[in-house]
């Protein structure tokens, strides 16, 4: 039971990054989970997403429409 709980916590955890300009002002943030990376502007609005699989990375706009793709070789 404890092992299952630990696995669920690890799977649900996210990594967060904050992006700053040369003056130290926050210009964006990102949050990465096993489902992909979501990018936010300084106001917290979603600006896009990136999902990486074994074949490459697909990029999406805030409405979920695919905007680009990078293939792995």
N, CA, C and O atoms as a Maestro MAE file, in Angstrom:
{
 s_m_m2io_version
 :::
 2.0.0
}

f_m_ct {
 s_m_title
 :::
 protein
 m_atom[292] {
  # First column is atom index #
  i_m_mmod_type
  r_m_x_coord
  r_m_y_coord
  r_m_z_coord
  i_m_residue_number
  s_m_chain_name
  s_m_pdb_residue_name
  s_m_pdb_atom_name
  i_m_atomic_number
  :::
  1 25 0.822 -1.188 0.000 1 A "UNK " " N  " 7
  2 3 0.000 0.000 0.000 1 A "UNK " " CA " 6
  3 2 0.869 1.257 0.000 1 A "UNK " " C  " 6
  4 15 0.591 2.193 -0.749 1 A "UNK " " O  " 8
  5 25 1.917 1.294 0.827 2 A "UNK " " N  " 7
  6 3 2.796 2.465 0.869 2 A "UNK " " CA " 6
  7 2 3.526 2.650 -0.449 2 A "UNK " " C  " 6
  8 15 3.707 3.780 -0.903 2 A "UNK " " O  " 8
  9 25 3.949 1.553 -1.071 3 A "UNK " " N  " 7
  10 3 4.646 1.651 -2.350 3 A "UNK " " CA " 6
  11 2 3.748 2.269 -3.405 3 A "UNK " " C  " 6
  12 15 4.203 3.112 -4.178 3 A "UNK " " O  " 8
  13 25 2.505 1.876 -3.457 4 A "UNK " " N  " 7
  14 3 1.560 2.435 -4.411 4 A "UNK " " CA " 6
  15 2 1.382 3.928 -4.183 4 A "UNK " " C  " 6
  16 15 1.360 4.700 -5.141 4 A "UNK " " O  " 8
  17 25 1.257 4.342 -2.942 5 A "UNK " " N  " 7
  18 3 1.103 5.763 -2.623 5 A "UNK " " CA " 6
  19 2 2.329 6.556 -3.075 5 A "UNK " " C  " 6
  20 15 2.185 7.637 -3.646 5 A "UNK " " O  " 8
  21 25 3.513 6.044 -2.834 6 A "UNK " " N  " 7
  22 3 4.741 6.724 -3.243 6 A "UNK " " CA " 6
  23 2 4.796 6.835 -4.761 6 A "UNK " " C  " 6
  24 15 5.170 7.883 -5.288 6 A "UNK " " O  " 8
  25 25 4.436 5.785 -5.465 7 A "UNK " " N  " 7
  26 3 4.431 5.822 -6.929 7 A "UNK " " CA " 6
  27 2 3.436 6.852 -7.449 7 A "UNK " " C  " 6
  28 15 3.738 7.569 -8.403 7 A "UNK " " O  " 8
  29 25 2.266 6.938 -6.846 8 A "UNK " " N  " 7
  30 3 1.272 7.916 -7.274 8 A "UNK " " CA " 6
  31 2 1.767 9.337 -7.040 8 A "UNK " " C  " 6
  32 15 1.548 10.213 -7.877 8 A "UNK " " O  " 8
  33 25 2.424 9.574 -5.928 9 A "UNK " " N  " 7
  34 3 2.959 10.900 -5.637 9 A "UNK " " CA " 6
  35 2 4.050 11.257 -6.625 9 A "UNK " " C  " 6
  36 15 4.090 12.387 -7.112 9 A "UNK " " O  " 8
  37 25 4.937 10.320 -6.936 10 A "UNK " " N  " 7
  38 3 6.016 10.584 -7.887 10 A "UNK " " CA " 6
  39 2 5.474 10.860 -9.284 10 A "UNK " " C  " 6
  40 15 5.991 11.732 -9.983 10 A "UNK " " O  " 8
  41 25 4.452 10.140 -9.698 11 A "UNK " " N  " 7
  42 3 3.874 10.337 -11.027 11 A "UNK " " CA " 6
  43 2 3.140 11.666 -11.133 11 A "UNK " " C  " 6
  44 15 3.087 12.261 -12.210 11 A "UNK " " O  " 8
  45 25 2.582 12.128 -10.042 12 A "UNK " " N  " 7
  46 3 1.791 13.353 -10.063 12 A "UNK " " CA " 6
  47 2 2.653 14.605 -9.877 12 A "UNK " " C  " 6
  48 15 2.172 15.724 -10.060 12 A "UNK " " O  " 8
  49 25 3.909 14.420 -9.517 13 A "UNK " " N  " 7
  50 3 4.753 15.590 -9.247 13 A "UNK " " CA " 6
  51 2 5.121 16.296 -10.538 13 A "UNK " " C  " 6
  52 15 5.194 15.682 -11.603 13 A "UNK " " O  " 8
  53 25 5.348 17.585 -10.426 14 A "UNK " " N  " 7
  54 3 5.693 18.396 -11.583 14 A "UNK " " CA " 6
  55 2 6.970 19.175 -11.299 14 A "UNK " " C  " 6
  56 15 7.285 19.497 -10.153 14 A "UNK " " O  " 8
  57 25 7.687 19.464 -12.361 15 A "UNK " " N  " 7
  58 3 8.853 20.328 -12.242 15 A "UNK " " CA " 6
  59 2 8.462 21.692 -12.774 15 A "UNK " " C  " 6
  60 15 7.843 21.795 -13.833 15 A "UNK " " O  " 8
  61 25 8.818 22.731 -12.050 16 A "UNK " " N  " 7
  62 3 8.468 24.088 -12.469 16 A "UNK " " CA " 6
  63 2 9.741 24.890 -12.725 16 A "UNK " " C  " 6
  64 15 10.732 24.747 -12.009 16 A "UNK " " O  " 8
  65 25 9.703 25.723 -13.738 17 A "UNK " " N  " 7
  66 3 10.813 26.614 -14.073 17 A "UNK " " CA " 6
  67 2 10.274 28.032 -14.181 17 A "UNK " " C  " 6
  68 15 9.137 28.240 -14.604 17 A "UNK " " O  " 8
  69 25 11.082 28.998 -13.803 18 A "UNK " " N  " 7
  70 3 10.746 30.408 -13.971 18 A "UNK " " CA " 6
  71 2 11.782 31.026 -14.890 18 A "UNK " " C  " 6
  72 15 12.982 30.827 -14.699 18 A "UNK " " O  " 8
  73 25 11.328 31.775 -15.888 19 A "UNK " " N  " 7
  74 3 12.225 32.421 -16.847 19 A "UNK " " CA " 6
  75 2 12.276 33.915 -16.556 19 A "UNK " " C  " 6
  76 15 11.242 34.565 -16.395 19 A "UNK " " O  " 8
  77 25 13.486 34.448 -16.491 20 A "UNK " " N  " 7
  78 3 13.687 35.870 -16.179 20 A "UNK " " CA " 6
  79 2 14.522 36.537 -17.258 20 A "UNK " " C  " 6
  80 15 15.359 35.895 -17.892 20 A "UNK " " O  " 8
  81 25 14.290 37.835 -17.465 21 A "UNK " " N  " 7
  82 3 15.111 38.585 -18.404 21 A "UNK " " CA " 6
  83 2 16.375 39.066 -17.702 21 A "UNK " " C  " 6
  84 15 16.596 38.736 -16.537 21 A "UNK " " O  " 8
  85 25 17.209 39.841 -18.394 22 A "UNK " " N  " 7
  86 3 18.483 40.269 -17.821 22 A "UNK " " CA " 6
  87 2 18.317 41.208 -16.623 22 A "UNK " " C  " 6
  88 15 19.260 41.405 -15.857 22 A "UNK " " O  " 8
  89 25 17.126 41.787 -16.457 23 A "UNK " " N  " 7
  90 3 16.852 42.652 -15.308 23 A "UNK " " CA " 6
  91 2 16.246 41.898 -14.132 23 A "UNK " " C  " 6
  92 15 15.949 42.491 -13.095 23 A "UNK " " O  " 8
  93 25 16.062 40.590 -14.293 24 A "UNK " " N  " 7
  94 3 15.497 39.781 -13.222 24 A "UNK " " CA " 6
  95 2 13.982 39.718 -13.210 24 A "UNK " " C  " 6
  96 15 13.394 39.090 -12.329 24 A "UNK " " O  " 8
  97 25 13.345 40.361 -14.176 25 A "UNK " " N  " 7
  98 3 11.877 40.327 -14.235 25 A "UNK " " CA " 6
  99 2 11.410 38.983 -14.786 25 A "UNK " " C  " 6
  100 15 12.015 38.429 -15.704 25 A "UNK " " O  " 8
  101 25 10.333 38.473 -14.215 26 A "UNK " " N  " 7
  102 3 9.764 37.206 -14.688 26 A "UNK " " CA " 6
  103 2 9.112 37.442 -16.048 26 A "UNK " " C  " 6
  104 15 8.261 38.319 -16.196 26 A "UNK " " O  " 8
  105 25 9.523 36.647 -17.042 27 A "UNK " " N  " 7
  106 3 8.945 36.756 -18.382 27 A "UNK " " CA " 6
  107 2 8.126 35.523 -18.747 27 A "UNK " " C  " 6
  108 15 7.456 35.508 -19.779 27 A "UNK " " O  " 8
  109 25 8.175 34.491 -17.910 28 A "UNK " " N  " 7
  110 3 7.380 33.296 -18.162 28 A "UNK " " CA " 6
  111 2 7.694 32.206 -17.169 28 A "UNK " " C  " 6
  112 15 8.626 32.304 -16.370 28 A "UNK " " O  " 8
  113 25 6.886 31.158 -17.243 29 A "UNK " " N  " 7
  114 3 7.064 30.000 -16.377 29 A "UNK " " CA " 6
  115 2 6.736 28.749 -17.185 29 A "UNK " " C  " 6
  116 15 6.094 28.828 -18.232 29 A "UNK " " O  " 8
  117 25 7.177 27.611 -16.698 30 A "UNK " " N  " 7
  118 3 6.783 26.341 -17.295 30 A "UNK " " CA " 6
  119 2 6.564 25.321 -16.197 30 A "UNK " " C  " 6
  120 15 7.124 25.422 -15.105 30 A "UNK " " O  " 8
  121 25 5.749 24.350 -16.505 31 A "UNK " " N  " 7
  122 3 5.467 23.250 -15.594 31 A "UNK " " CA " 6
  123 2 5.518 21.963 -16.403 31 A "UNK " " C  " 6
  124 15 4.814 21.822 -17.402 31 A "UNK " " O  " 8
  125 25 6.358 21.021 -15.967 32 A "UNK " " N  " 7
  126 3 6.534 19.771 -16.703 32 A "UNK " " CA " 6
  127 2 6.046 18.604 -15.868 32 A "UNK " " C  " 6
  128 15 6.417 18.457 -14.703 32 A "UNK " " O  " 8
  129 25 5.205 17.769 -16.480 33 A "UNK " " N  " 7
  130 3 4.739 16.526 -15.871 33 A "UNK " " CA " 6
  131 2 4.980 15.413 -16.873 33 A "UNK " " C  " 6
  132 15 5.555 15.646 -17.936 33 A "UNK " " O  " 8
  133 25 4.548 14.209 -16.544 34 A "UNK " " N  " 7
  134 3 4.698 13.110 -17.497 34 A "UNK " " CA " 6
  135 2 3.789 13.293 -18.712 34 A "UNK " " C  " 6
  136 15 3.926 12.558 -19.690 34 A "UNK " " O  " 8
  137 25 2.869 14.250 -18.674 35 A "UNK " " N  " 7
  138 3 1.979 14.521 -19.802 35 A "UNK " " CA " 6
  139 2 2.552 15.571 -20.751 35 A "UNK " " C  " 6
  140 15 2.006 15.773 -21.836 35 A "UNK " " O  " 8
  141 25 3.634 16.242 -20.372 36 A "UNK " " N  " 7
  142 3 4.230 17.256 -21.229 36 A "UNK " " CA " 6
  143 2 4.592 18.511 -20.455 36 A "UNK " " C  " 6
  144 15 4.544 18.538 -19.225 36 A "UNK " " O  " 8
  145 25 4.955 19.547 -21.193 37 A "UNK " " N  " 7
  146 3 5.333 20.827 -20.597 37 A "UNK " " CA " 6
  147 2 4.325 21.887 -20.999 37 A "UNK " " C  " 6
  148 15 3.983 22.010 -22.175 37 A "UNK " " O  " 8
  149 25 3.851 22.650 -20.030 38 A "UNK " " N  " 7
  150 3 2.938 23.758 -20.278 38 A "UNK " " CA " 6
  151 2 3.689 25.043 -19.983 38 A "UNK " " C  " 6
  152 15 4.367 25.155 -18.961 38 A "UNK " " O  " 8
  153 25 3.565 26.024 -20.887 39 A "UNK " " N  " 7
  154 3 4.238 27.309 -20.749 39 A "UNK " " CA " 6
  155 2 3.224 28.393 -20.410 39 A "UNK " " C  " 6
  156 15 2.109 28.398 -20.931 39 A "UNK " " O  " 8
  157 25 3.624 29.312 -19.530 40 A "UNK " " N  " 7
  158 3 2.752 30.381 -19.054 40 A "UNK " " CA " 6
  159 2 3.436 31.731 -19.219 40 A "UNK " " C  " 6
  160 15 4.662 31.821 -19.150 40 A "UNK " " O  " 8
  161 25 2.644 32.784 -19.438 41 A "UNK " " N  " 7
  162 3 3.189 34.143 -19.452 41 A "UNK " " CA " 6
  163 2 3.264 34.639 -18.008 41 A "UNK " " C  " 6
  164 15 2.832 33.929 -17.100 41 A "UNK " " O  " 8
  165 25 3.804 35.842 -17.772 42 A "UNK " " N  " 7
  166 3 3.935 36.325 -16.394 42 A "UNK " " CA " 6
  167 2 2.603 36.450 -15.644 42 A "UNK " " C  " 6
  168 15 2.579 36.401 -14.414 42 A "UNK " " O  " 8
  169 25 1.506 36.610 -16.372 43 A "UNK " " N  " 7
  170 3 0.191 36.725 -15.741 43 A "UNK " " CA " 6
  171 2 -0.414 35.361 -15.402 43 A "UNK " " C  " 6
  172 15 -1.482 35.293 -14.793 43 A "UNK " " O  " 8
  173 25 0.263 34.274 -15.792 44 A "UNK " " N  " 7
  174 3 -0.228 32.937 -15.493 44 A "UNK " " CA " 6
  175 2 -1.101 32.328 -16.568 44 A "UNK " " C  " 6
  176 15 -1.648 31.242 -16.375 44 A "UNK " " O  " 8
  177 25 -1.244 33.002 -17.697 45 A "UNK " " N  " 7
  178 3 -2.053 32.465 -18.795 45 A "UNK " " CA " 6
  179 2 -1.216 31.477 -19.611 45 A "UNK " " C  " 6
  180 15 -0.023 31.691 -19.823 45 A "UNK " " O  " 8
  181 25 -1.842 30.411 -20.056 46 A "UNK " " N  " 7
  182 3 -1.141 29.407 -20.862 46 A "UNK " " CA " 6
  183 2 -0.802 30.002 -22.225 46 A "UNK " " C  " 6
  184 15 -1.654 30.586 -22.894 46 A "UNK " " O  " 8
  185 25 0.453 29.842 -22.621 47 A "UNK " " N  " 7
  186 3 0.887 30.322 -23.936 47 A "UNK " " CA " 6
  187 2 1.172 29.177 -24.892 47 A "UNK " " C  " 6
  188 15 1.297 29.401 -26.096 47 A "UNK " " O  " 8
  189 25 1.276 27.963 -24.388 48 A "UNK " " N  " 7
  190 3 1.504 26.813 -25.255 48 A "UNK " " CA " 6
  191 2 1.851 25.574 -24.468 48 A "UNK " " C  " 6
  192 15 1.990 25.598 -23.246 48 A "UNK " " O  " 8
  193 25 1.988 24.471 -25.220 49 A "UNK " " N  " 7
  194 3 2.333 23.180 -24.633 49 A "UNK " " CA " 6
  195 2 3.295 22.462 -25.548 49 A "UNK " " C  " 6
  196 15 3.320 22.711 -26.754 49 A "UNK " " O  " 8
  197 25 4.087 21.573 -24.981 50 A "UNK " " N  " 7
  198 3 4.972 20.701 -25.750 50 A "UNK " " CA " 6
  199 2 4.861 19.292 -25.186 50 A "UNK " " C  " 6
  200 15 4.932 19.087 -23.975 50 A "UNK " " O  " 8
  201 25 4.688 18.326 -26.079 51 A "UNK " " N  " 7
  202 3 4.580 16.930 -25.666 51 A "UNK " " CA " 6
  203 2 5.664 16.149 -26.395 51 A "UNK " " C  " 6
  204 15 5.721 16.156 -27.625 51 A "UNK " " O  " 8
  205 25 6.521 15.475 -25.636 52 A "UNK " " N  " 7
  206 3 7.619 14.707 -26.211 52 A "UNK " " CA " 6
  207 2 7.336 13.219 -26.110 52 A "UNK " " C  " 6
  208 15 6.953 12.716 -25.054 52 A "UNK " " O  " 8
  209 25 7.529 12.520 -27.226 53 A "UNK " " N  " 7
  210 3 7.388 11.065 -27.277 53 A "UNK " " CA " 6
  211 2 8.683 10.495 -27.848 53 A "UNK " " C  " 6
  212 15 9.648 11.227 -28.067 53 A "UNK " " O  " 8
  213 25 8.698 9.218 -28.083 54 A "UNK " " N  " 7
  214 3 9.896 8.573 -28.630 54 A "UNK " " CA " 6
  215 2 10.189 9.018 -30.060 54 A "UNK " " C  " 6
  216 15 11.309 8.850 -30.541 54 A "UNK " " O  " 8
  217 25 9.200 9.580 -30.739 55 A "UNK " " N  " 7
  218 3 9.409 9.997 -32.132 55 A "UNK " " CA " 6
  219 2 9.725 11.477 -32.281 55 A "UNK " " C  " 6
  220 15 10.125 11.908 -33.362 55 A "UNK " " O  " 8
  221 25 9.557 12.271 -31.221 56 A "UNK " " N  " 7
  222 3 9.860 13.695 -31.296 56 A "UNK " " CA " 6
  223 2 8.975 14.516 -30.378 56 A "UNK " " C  " 6
  224 15 8.307 13.982 -29.492 56 A "UNK " " O  " 8
  225 25 8.980 15.826 -30.603 57 A "UNK " " N  " 7
  226 3 8.209 16.759 -29.776 57 A "UNK " " CA " 6
  227 2 7.174 17.473 -30.634 57 A "UNK " " C  " 6
  228 15 7.484 17.943 -31.728 57 A "UNK " " O  " 8
  229 25 5.941 17.551 -30.134 58 A "UNK " " N  " 7
  230 3 4.869 18.264 -30.815 58 A "UNK " " CA " 6
  231 2 4.517 19.485 -29.985 58 A "UNK " " C  " 6
  232 15 4.392 19.399 -28.763 58 A "UNK " " O  " 8
  233 25 4.357 20.632 -30.655 59 A "UNK " " N  " 7
  234 3 4.053 21.896 -29.988 59 A "UNK " " CA " 6
  235 2 2.618 22.302 -30.282 59 A "UNK " " C  " 6
  236 15 2.119 22.122 -31.393 59 A "UNK " " O  " 8
  237 25 1.956 22.860 -29.252 60 A "UNK " " N  " 7
  238 3 0.553 23.250 -29.358 60 A "UNK " " CA " 6
  239 2 0.373 24.682 -28.877 60 A "UNK " " C  " 6
  240 15 1.092 25.138 -27.988 60 A "UNK " " O  " 8
  241 25 -0.592 25.395 -29.466 61 A "UNK " " N  " 7
  242 3 -0.914 26.752 -29.009 61 A "UNK " " CA " 6
  243 2 -1.870 26.657 -27.812 61 A "UNK " " C  " 6
  244 15 -2.252 25.552 -27.426 61 A "UNK " " O  " 8
  245 25 -2.261 27.784 -27.220 62 A "UNK " " N  " 7
  246 3 -3.131 27.727 -26.034 62 A "UNK " " CA " 6
  247 2 -4.482 27.057 -26.277 62 A "UNK " " C  " 6
  248 15 -5.107 26.580 -25.329 62 A "UNK " " O  " 8
  249 25 -4.947 27.012 -27.538 63 A "UNK " " N  " 7
  250 3 -6.229 26.371 -27.839 63 A "UNK " " CA " 6
  251 2 -6.083 24.882 -28.132 63 A "UNK " " C  " 6
  252 15 -7.068 24.211 -28.439 63 A "UNK " " O  " 8
  253 25 -4.859 24.361 -28.039 64 A "UNK " " N  " 7
  254 3 -4.640 22.939 -28.267 64 A "UNK " " CA " 6
  255 2 -4.391 22.564 -29.704 64 A "UNK " " C  " 6
  256 15 -4.316 21.377 -30.020 64 A "UNK " " O  " 8
  257 25 -4.258 23.544 -30.596 65 A "UNK " " N  " 7
  258 3 -3.988 23.253 -32.006 65 A "UNK " " CA " 6
  259 2 -2.491 23.042 -32.208 65 A "UNK " " C  " 6
  260 15 -1.673 23.783 -31.662 65 A "UNK " " O  " 8
  261 25 -2.143 22.037 -32.987 66 A "UNK " " N  " 7
  262 3 -0.728 21.757 -33.244 66 A "UNK " " CA " 6
  263 2 -0.109 22.898 -34.048 66 A "UNK " " C  " 6
  264 15 -0.658 23.327 -35.064 66 A "UNK " " O  " 8
  265 25 1.039 23.382 -33.581 67 A "UNK " " N  " 7
  266 3 1.717 24.488 -34.273 67 A "UNK " " CA " 6
  267 2 3.075 24.086 -34.831 67 A "UNK " " C  " 6
  268 15 3.655 24.828 -35.624 67 A "UNK " " O  " 8
  269 25 3.587 22.943 -34.440 68 A "UNK " " N  " 7
  270 3 4.889 22.509 -34.952 68 A "UNK " " CA " 6
  271 2 5.268 21.146 -34.446 68 A "UNK " " C  " 6
  272 15 4.628 20.581 -33.559 68 A "UNK " " O  " 8
  273 25 6.333 20.630 -35.037 69 A "UNK " " N  " 7
  274 3 6.800 19.288 -34.673 69 A "UNK " " CA " 6
  275 2 8.302 19.224 -34.911 69 A "UNK " " C  " 6
  276 15 8.811 19.754 -35.899 69 A "UNK " " O  " 8
  277 25 8.994 18.578 -34.006 70 A "UNK " " N  " 7
  278 3 10.416 18.329 -34.123 70 A "UNK " " CA " 6
  279 2 10.619 16.825 -34.034 70 A "UNK " " C  " 6
  280 15 10.291 16.214 -33.017 70 A "UNK " " O  " 8
  281 25 11.156 16.228 -35.085 71 A "UNK " " N  " 7
  282 3 11.317 14.770 -35.130 71 A "UNK " " CA " 6
  283 2 12.690 14.370 -34.618 71 A "UNK " " C  " 6
  284 15 13.674 15.086 -34.801 71 A "UNK " " O  " 8
  285 25 12.735 13.222 -33.978 72 A "UNK " " N  " 7
  286 3 14.014 12.637 -33.543 72 A "UNK " " CA " 6
  287 2 14.572 11.793 -34.657 72 A "UNK " " C  " 6
  288 15 13.827 11.192 -35.430 72 A "UNK " " O  " 8
  289 25 15.885 11.749 -34.739 73 A "UNK " " N  " 7
  290 3 16.532 10.894 -35.751 73 A "UNK " " CA " 6
  291 2 17.137 9.692 -35.119 73 A "UNK " " C  " 6
  292 15 17.723 8.860 -35.811 73 A "UNK " " O  " 8
  :::
 }
 m_bond[291] {
  # First column is bond index #
  i_m_from
  i_m_to
  i_m_order
  :::
  1 1 2 1
  2 2 3 1
  3 3 4 2
  4 3 5 1
  5 5 6 1
  6 6 7 1
  7 7 8 2
  8 7 9 1
  9 9 10 1
  10 10 11 1
  11 11 12 2
  12 11 13 1
  13 13 14 1
  14 14 15 1
  15 15 16 2
  16 15 17 1
  17 17 18 1
  18 18 19 1
  19 19 20 2
  20 19 21 1
  21 21 22 1
  22 22 23 1
  23 23 24 2
  24 23 25 1
  25 25 26 1
  26 26 27 1
  27 27 28 2
  28 27 29 1
  29 29 30 1
  30 30 31 1
  31 31 32 2
  32 31 33 1
  33 33 34 1
  34 34 35 1
  35 35 36 2
  36 35 37 1
  37 37 38 1
  38 38 39 1
  39 39 40 2
  40 39 41 1
  41 41 42 1
  42 42 43 1
  43 43 44 2
  44 43 45 1
  45 45 46 1
  46 46 47 1
  47 47 48 2
  48 47 49 1
  49 49 50 1
  50 50 51 1
  51 51 52 2
  52 51 53 1
  53 53 54 1
  54 54 55 1
  55 55 56 2
  56 55 57 1
  57 57 58 1
  58 58 59 1
  59 59 60 2
  60 59 61 1
  61 61 62 1
  62 62 63 1
  63 63 64 2
  64 63 65 1
  65 65 66 1
  66 66 67 1
  67 67 68 2
  68 67 69 1
  69 69 70 1
  70 70 71 1
  71 71 72 2
  72 71 73 1
  73 73 74 1
  74 74 75 1
  75 75 76 2
  76 75 77 1
  77 77 78 1
  78 78 79 1
  79 79 80 2
  80 79 81 1
  81 81 82 1
  82 82 83 1
  83 83 84 2
  84 83 85 1
  85 85 86 1
  86 86 87 1
  87 87 88 2
  88 87 89 1
  89 89 90 1
  90 90 91 1
  91 91 92 2
  92 91 93 1
  93 93 94 1
  94 94 95 1
  95 95 96 2
  96 95 97 1
  97 97 98 1
  98 98 99 1
  99 99 100 2
  100 99 101 1
  101 101 102 1
  102 102 103 1
  103 103 104 2
  104 103 105 1
  105 105 106 1
  106 106 107 1
  107 107 108 2
  108 107 109 1
  109 109 110 1
  110 110 111 1
  111 111 112 2
  112 111 113 1
  113 113 114 1
  114 114 115 1
  115 115 116 2
  116 115 117 1
  117 117 118 1
  118 118 119 1
  119 119 120 2
  120 119 121 1
  121 121 122 1
  122 122 123 1
  123 123 124 2
  124 123 125 1
  125 125 126 1
  126 126 127 1
  127 127 128 2
  128 127 129 1
  129 129 130 1
  130 130 131 1
  131 131 132 2
  132 131 133 1
  133 133 134 1
  134 134 135 1
  135 135 136 2
  136 135 137 1
  137 137 138 1
  138 138 139 1
  139 139 140 2
  140 139 141 1
  141 141 142 1
  142 142 143 1
  143 143 144 2
  144 143 145 1
  145 145 146 1
  146 146 147 1
  147 147 148 2
  148 147 149 1
  149 149 150 1
  150 150 151 1
  151 151 152 2
  152 151 153 1
  153 153 154 1
  154 154 155 1
  155 155 156 2
  156 155 157 1
  157 157 158 1
  158 158 159 1
  159 159 160 2
  160 159 161 1
  161 161 162 1
  162 162 163 1
  163 163 164 2
  164 163 165 1
  165 165 166 1
  166 166 167 1
  167 167 168 2
  168 167 169 1
  169 169 170 1
  170 170 171 1
  171 171 172 2
  172 171 173 1
  173 173 174 1
  174 174 175 1
  175 175 176 2
  176 175 177 1
  177 177 178 1
  178 178 179 1
  179 179 180 2
  180 179 181 1
  181 181 182 1
  182 182 183 1
  183 183 184 2
  184 183 185 1
  185 185 186 1
  186 186 187 1
  187 187 188 2
  188 187 189 1
  189 189 190 1
  190 190 191 1
  191 191 192 2
  192 191 193 1
  193 193 194 1
  194 194 195 1
  195 195 196 2
  196 195 197 1
  197 197 198 1
  198 198 199 1
  199 199 200 2
  200 199 201 1
  201 201 202 1
  202 202 203 1
  203 203 204 2
  204 203 205 1
  205 205 206 1
  206 206 207 1
  207 207 208 2
  208 207 209 1
  209 209 210 1
  210 210 211 1
  211 211 212 2
  212 211 213 1
  213 213 214 1
  214 214 215 1
  215 215 216 2
  216 215 217 1
  217 217 218 1
  218 218 219 1
  219 219 220 2
  220 219 221 1
  221 221 222 1
  222 222 223 1
  223 223 224 2
  224 223 225 1
  225 225 226 1
  226 226 227 1
  227 227 228 2
  228 227 229 1
  229 229 230 1
  230 230 231 1
  231 231 232 2
  232 231 233 1
  233 233 234 1
  234 234 235 1
  235 235 236 2
  236 235 237 1
  237 237 238 1
  238 238 239 1
  239 239 240 2
  240 239 241 1
  241 241 242 1
  242 242 243 1
  243 243 244 2
  244 243 245 1
  245 245 246 1
  246 246 247 1
  247 247 248 2
  248 247 249 1
  249 249 250 1
  250 250 251 1
  251 251 252 2
  252 251 253 1
  253 253 254 1
  254 254 255 1
  255 255 256 2
  256 255 257 1
  257 257 258 1
  258 258 259 1
  259 259 260 2
  260 259 261 1
  261 261 262 1
  262 262 263 1
  263 263 264 2
  264 263 265 1
  265 265 266 1
  266 266 267 1
  267 267 268 2
  268 267 269 1
  269 269 270 1
  270 270 271 1
  271 271 272 2
  272 271 273 1
  273 273 274 1
  274 274 275 1
  275 275 276 2
  276 275 277 1
  277 277 278 1
  278 278 279 1
  279 279 280 2
  280 279 281 1
  281 281 282 1
  282 282 283 1
  283 283 284 2
  284 283 285 1
  285 285 286 1
  286 286 287 1
  287 287 288 2
  288 287 289 1
  289 289 290 1
  290 290 291 1
  291 291 292 2
  :::
 }
}
